[in-house]
Amino acid sequence: MVTRLSQDERKALIESFYEKIAEGIPIDKQWMREKIAASAPRLPDEPTPEQIDAWVELAEMVSDPTFVESLRANAREVWQRGVDLDRLQALNAEAVAAAARARAAGAAPQSEAGASVVETYLAGLAGSAGGDPHDPAFRAGVRLRFERQDPRASRYWELVGILNGKHPMSGQVAEWRWIVEALLHWVQPPATAK
C-alpha cells in the first residue's frame, strides 16, 4: 500500500518521476537533484490524515503518464532552448513578489497593476532571449506556454508542503494563478495578436 512506503521508497518514487520527465532531455543533473531533494516526502512517524491523503494524491499524480508527459513537454522546451535557469528563477521570483504586492493592495489581474506585472515579466523574458517584448509573435508564444501549463504542477508543490509538515506553498501558488490570469487577460491569443 502506498501509505506504508518507507522514506527511501517514497524518495525512489519521486526520483523515478523526475527520471521519466528527464529522459532524453539535456536537464542539468544538479538542478534535478535539487528538485528531488525539495520534493521527496518526509512524513513523520505518525502522519496526519491530511498528510496521508496528500501522499496518496501525490503518488497517483507522479504515476500518471499524462502528468509526466505534460511536464516533459515543458522541460523539453526549457532545456532544449538553453534557458538561463538562474535568470528565469530570479525573474519568476520578481513576478511573484510584484503579484503579491498587487494582491495585497486588492488589485485584480485585469487591473493596471496586472498589466504592469505582465509587461515587466514579458520584458524580462524577452531580455533573457534577446527578443522584443512588444513583438506579437513573442507575446503570443508566451501566452501559449501559459495556456498549456498543467494546473497539477502547482498542486504538486502544495502537496509537497502538506507532506513535509510545512505551510503549503499556497501563497506562491496563488500568486502564480494571479499572474497567469493577468497574462491571459493582457496578452492577445495568436489569432488576434496584432
Buried (B, 14 or more C-beta within 10 A) or exposed (E): EBEEBEEEEBBBBBBBBBEBBBEEBEBEEEBBEEBBEEBBBEBEEEBEEEBBBBBBBBBEBBBEEEBBEBBBBBBBEBBEEEBEBEEBEEBBEBBBEBBBEBBEEEBBBEBEBBBBBBBBBBBBBBEBBEBBBEEBEBBBBBBEBBEEEBEBBBBBBBBBBBBBEEEBBEEBBBBBBBBBBBBBBBBEEEEEBE
